[in-house]
Amino acid sequence: MAALAPLPPLPPQFKSIQHHLRTAQEHDKRDPVVAYYCRLYAMQTGMKIDSKTPECRKFLSKLMDQLEALKKQLGDNEAITQEIVGSAHLENYALKMFLYADNEDRAGRFHKNMIKSFYTASLLIDVITVFGELTDENVKHRKYARWKATYIHNCLKNGETPQAGPVGIEEDNDVEENEDAGATSLPTQPPQPSSSTYDPSSMPSSSFTGIQIPPGAHAPANTPAEVPHSTGDIRLTPEDFARAQKYCKYAGSALQYEDVSTAVQNLQKALKLLTTGRE
């Protein structure tokens, strides 16, 4: 990726988006799609905060230049041209960040990378709002991840041993302004969830127990004949699973309005994707 023109100094009014912009810079080479959407979130949020004062207008103008340059570099990348793919990509990346930090937390391994990963996951869930309102699940994950980052950071800073795993959230913690928790270095590679340590079925019951991943369910015996079945060893990517989840969510939304036709169409899309690897 070609280097982007630098931004002018951040206006004080935009303090709330400084960590999202930092996350964008950290991902310019690692994952340009994540970097693009972080900047898009910052742009949209900045416009709502202040688009009139000269310093803010100048900053937003330069940020728009970066967005246009990134979009040009990414070309016809589906994660940019198709919202459902972009949303799935972002959610999947945030999930990996969250699971990495959650695994480390539950194992009692407290360090700067896991703190940063919790905090970055919360920032990326902010960014998902460019596609619309967050699900209740994502709202809970964001709150838990941001609180965990601050809680563990403060414990280590004070020489205390944090309590591992889900614990009660203290509502008065101001995690938004925690500079240190959001400023530590990320791992060289994006964190990957460890299958050897992450066991959703063993999670204790709690309002904030991390991301619950249900066991795989097989299609019922009366699956419609017109839905294609797997003819071999289909290798699905994390993005495929995320897109299938999206179709299921859309089907659920349609059923709330008793729109059976749309619900069936989306469920068939999800089933086709999972059984053939293609949409």
Phi and psi in degrees as a GROMACS rama.xvg file:
@    title "Ramachandran Plot"
@    xaxis  label "Phi"
@    yaxis  label "Psi"
@TYPE xy
-68.8864  147.14  ALA-2
-65.3386  141.003  ALA-3
-91.0306  150.734  LEU-4
-61.921  136.736  ALA-5
-66.5545  153.368  PRO-6
-86.9221  153.567  LEU-7
-69.1136  170.768  PRO-8
-53.9135  142.66  PRO-9
-71.2591  122.357  LEU-10
-62.1367  144.532  PRO-11
-54.8328  -30.529  PRO-12
-62.9876  -23.0155  GLN-13
-99.4845  20.8218  PHE-14
-57.2689  -32.9339  LYS-15
-67.3739  -16.4204  SER-16
-108.693  7.03124  ILE-17
-63.463  -38.0251  GLN-18
-73.8678  -29.1554  HIS-19
-68.0998  -38.6185  HIS-20
-69.3339  -37.0257  LEU-21
-64.5719  -40.8884  ARG-22
-62.1922  -38.4589  THR-23
-59.9943  -46.5393  ALA-24
-62.3461  -39.3237  GLN-25
-66.9997  -21.4552  GLU-26
-107.082  5.5048  HIS-27
-55.1667  -40.4364  ASP-28
-96.8682  -34.3873  LYS-29
-69.56  -45.8642  ARG-30
-155.469  88.9837  ASP-31
-58.569  -28.5325  PRO-32
-65.6722  -44.8423  VAL-33
-61.6498  -42.5666  VAL-34
-60.7141  -40.7414  ALA-35
-62.3562  -49.0398  TYR-36
-71.2974  -29.6959  TYR-37
-62.4437  -41.7911  CYS-38
-69.247  -36.6786  ARG-39
-63.3408  -42.2023  LEU-40
-61.0306  -45.2759  TYR-41
-61.6606  -39.6339  ALA-42
-63.9973  -50.5077  MET-43
-63.0857  -40.9125  GLN-44
-68.7501  -42.8091  THR-45
-60.3208  -39.4437  GLY-46
-61.0545  -36.4502  MET-47
-73.4161  -32.1079  LYS-48
-74.6943  -52.2101  ILE-49
-166.191  109.513  ASP-50
-116.853  14.4225  SER-51
-113.291  -39.6648  LYS-52
-66.9309  146.189  THR-53
-54.0212  -45.8283  PRO-54
-67.0087  -34.8545  GLU-55
-72.1324  -40.7962  CYS-56
-62.8923  -40.4338  ARG-57
-63.9955  -44.165  LYS-58
-62.8124  -46.8465  PHE-59
-64.8048  -33.9409  LEU-60
-64.0489  -43.525  SER-61
-68.8946  -35.484  LYS-62
-66.3406  -38.679  LEU-63
-62.8034  -38.4623  MET-64
-60.7575  -41.5382  ASP-65
-63.1909  -42.8697  GLN-66
-60.516  -44.8013  LEU-67
-65.3158  -38.3295  GLU-68
-66.1394  -42.1023  ALA-69
-63.9459  -43.4511  LEU-70
-62.1478  -38.1866  LYS-71
-67.1748  -41.8028  LYS-72
-66.1055  -36.7578  GLN-73
-77.1211  -16.5115  LEU-74
57.6709  -124.166  GLY-75
-97.5205  27.5647  ASP-76
-56.0336  123.987  ASN-77
-60.0407  -29.2468  GLU-78
-68.8318  -14.2954  ALA-79
-102.4  -38.2324  ILE-80
-83.947  -20.9435  THR-81
-123.602  117.883  GLN-82
-57.8496  -40.559  GLU-83
-65.1126  -34.1528  ILE-84
-73.4563  -42.0244  VAL-85
-62.4003  -43.7579  GLY-86
-63.0888  -43.0578  SER-87
-63.3278  -41.3749  ALA-88
-61.0791  -45.7119  HIS-89
-68.3331  -43.9423  LEU-90
-63.2539  -39.9579  GLU-91
-64.9969  -40.9389  ASN-92
-66.5143  -43.3455  TYR-93
-62.6468  -37.6759  ALA-94
-62.1777  -43.504  LEU-95
-61.7307  -43.5804  LYS-96
-59.7147  -47.0987  MET-97
-63.5126  -47.2397  PHE-98
-65.215  -38.3628  LEU-99
-58.4826  -51.3171  TYR-100
-65.2136  -39.8961  ALA-101
-65.755  -40.4193  ASP-102
-61.0435  -46.6555  ASN-103
-62.5562  -41.6107  GLU-104
-62.3729  -48.5678  ASP-105
-65.8509  -27.5252  ARG-106
-85.4032  -2.21958  ALA-107
75.7009  22.1871  GLY-108
-99.7981  97.2858  ARG-109
-102.728  120.127  PHE-110
-156.507  172.922  HIS-111
-62.6239  -37.9156  LYS-112
-63.9001  -38.7281  ASN-113
-72.6583  -34.5155  MET-114
-61.9502  -47.5656  ILE-115
-61.4964  -38.6763  LYS-116
-67.9179  -40.1487  SER-117
-59.0258  -47.7964  PHE-118
-66.1696  -42.0576  TYR-119
-64.3754  -38.8065  THR-120
-59.0203  -40.9086  ALA-121
-66.1758  -37.7698  SER-122
-66.2662  -40.0295  LEU-123
-68.2695  -30.506  LEU-124
-68.4765  -35.0682  ILE-125
-54.6786  -47.0615  ASP-126
-63.8926  -30.654  VAL-127
-59.1497  -20.4718  ILE-128
-66.218  -12.197  THR-129
-64.9622  -18.7683  VAL-130
-97.1482  -2.88669  PHE-131
134.564  -170.904  GLY-132
-67.5182  146.41  GLU-133
-74.5165  151.09  LEU-134
-72.9118  159.934  THR-135
-57.77  -35.6025  ASP-136
-62.8741  -46.3956  GLU-137
-65.5216  -35.8919  ASN-138
-61.3248  -42.671  VAL-139
-66.6457  -41.8011  LYS-140
-63.32  -40.8006  HIS-141
-63.17  -46.841  ARG-142
-62.6003  -43.5841  LYS-143
-66.0499  -45.6872  TYR-144
-64.1165  -42.3714  ALA-145
-68.6646  -40.0915  ARG-146
-67.1438  -42.345  TRP-147
-59.7277  -42.8618  LYS-148
-58.2294  -45.098  ALA-149
-70.8113  -42.9605  THR-150
-59.9964  -50.1542  TYR-151
-68.2269  -40.6541  ILE-152
-58.2873  -46.9554  HIS-153
-66.2462  -37.6099  ASN-154
-62.2535  -49.0312  CYS-155
-63.9675  -38.5088  LEU-156
-62.5725  -34.5631  LYS-157
-94.767  7.4038  ASN-158
73.4671  22.5462  GLY-159
-103.562  156.521  GLU-160
-92.7856  118.998  THR-161
-66.6865  155.545  PRO-162
-83.1535  124.942  GLN-163
-75.1158  151.33  ALA-164
76.5409  -174.014  GLY-165
-63.0686  128.359  PRO-166
-136.91  168.189  VAL-167
-64.264  139.464  GLY-168
-84.7363  131.419  ILE-169
-90.0161  113.785  GLU-170
-63.879  -24.5828  GLU-171
-88.4568  4.80487  ASP-172
-71.8193  126.31  ASN-173
-92.8966  89.3329  ASP-174
-84.5999  -17.636  VAL-175
-63.7323  -36.1447  GLU-176
-98.9432  9.8274  GLU-177
-76.1178  101.801  ASN-178
-69.3358  -45.2407  GLU-179
-66.7395  -41.2966  ASP-180
-62.3131  -30.5392  ALA-181
-95.4591  2.51325  GLY-182
-109.5  -4.6602  ALA-183
-72.6394  167.064  THR-184
-81.6176  142.783  SER-185
-79.2819  158.857  LEU-186
-59.9671  157.826  PRO-187
-58.8237  -39.8521  THR-188
-112.05  152.189  GLN-189
-57.5049  135.589  PRO-190
-59.1121  141.227  PRO-191
-114.657  136.024  GLN-192
-63.2942  137.575  PRO-193
-94.7915  116.434  SER-194
-66.4725  -21.8608  SER-195
-76.8148  -21.1956  SER-196
-116.097  -18.8419  THR-197
-94.3602  111.549  TYR-198
-129.211  94.6477  ASP-199
-56.5964  -32.8025  PRO-200
-67.936  -19.6241  SER-201
-93.1025  1.34247  SER-202
-67.472  134.386  MET-203
-69.2816  158.127  PRO-204
-75.3858  128.92  SER-205
-167.541  160.538  SER-206
-69.1406  -24.8194  SER-207
-129.792  76.5228  PHE-208
-106.333  20.6764  THR-209
86.9907  -167.02  GLY-210
-87.5462  122.489  ILE-211
-87.6857  119.419  GLN-212
-110.131  109.947  ILE-213
-68.8383  151.955  PRO-214
-63.506  152.096  PRO-215
-61.9809  137.976  GLY-216
-111.186  135.148  ALA-217
-84.4898  149.579  HIS-218
-65.2924  142.574  ALA-219
-65.2275  162.295  PRO-220
-63.5962  -26.0065  ALA-221
-94.6175  27.3335  ASN-222
-56.1699  133.285  THR-223
-52.5945  139.881  PRO-224
-63.3231  -28.3085  ALA-225
-74.8283  -11.6367  GLU-226
-80.1132  120.555  VAL-227
-63.6512  143.396  PRO-228
-105.151  158.425  HIS-229
-62.7577  132.915  SER-230
-108.635  5.76201  THR-231
-172.689  -161.629  GLY-232
-82.6474  91.7306  ASP-233
-79.7653  124.717  ILE-234
-101.514  106.286  ARG-235
-92.661  139.375  LEU-236
-87.9208  163.105  THR-237
-56.3041  -34.0091  PRO-238
-65.6252  -35.911  GLU-239
-61.7488  -46.1822  ASP-240
-62.4286  -40.782  PHE-241
-65.7  -39.1409  ALA-242
-66.3214  -38.9878  ARG-243
-62.8745  -39.8806  ALA-244
-62.0061  -38.7812  GLN-245
-61.5751  -45.5761  LYS-246
-61.2133  -38.5122  TYR-247
-66.6126  -37.5731  CYS-248
-63.4875  -42.647  LYS-249
-63.068  -37.376  TYR-250
-64.0663  -42.6005  ALA-251
-61.0815  -41.1535  GLY-252
-63.9869  -40.4245  SER-253
-63.2453  -38.1249  ALA-254
-67.5583  -27.9149  LEU-255
-61.1855  -27.0844  GLN-256
-105.025  15.3953  TYR-257
57.0361  31.2567  GLU-258
-92.4577  82.1509  ASP-259
-64.286  -41.2554  VAL-260
-58.0701  -48.7491  SER-261
-65.6459  -38.6286  THR-262
-61.9217  -45.6009  ALA-263
-63.3808  -42.8368  VAL-264
-59.098  -44.5814  GLN-265
-70.2664  -37.6503  ASN-266
-66.2654  -37.2242  LEU-267
-66.5729  -37.1105  GLN-268
-62.712  -43.4831  LYS-269
-63.5117  -43.0768  ALA-270
-65.9008  -40.4638  LEU-271
-64.5527  -42.6947  LYS-272
-62.2613  -42.5486  LEU-273
-73.4177  -26.82  LEU-274
-96.0541  -19.8551  THR-275
-121.879  -17.0973  THR-276
80.159  4.83818  GLY-277
-129.328  156.688  ARG-278
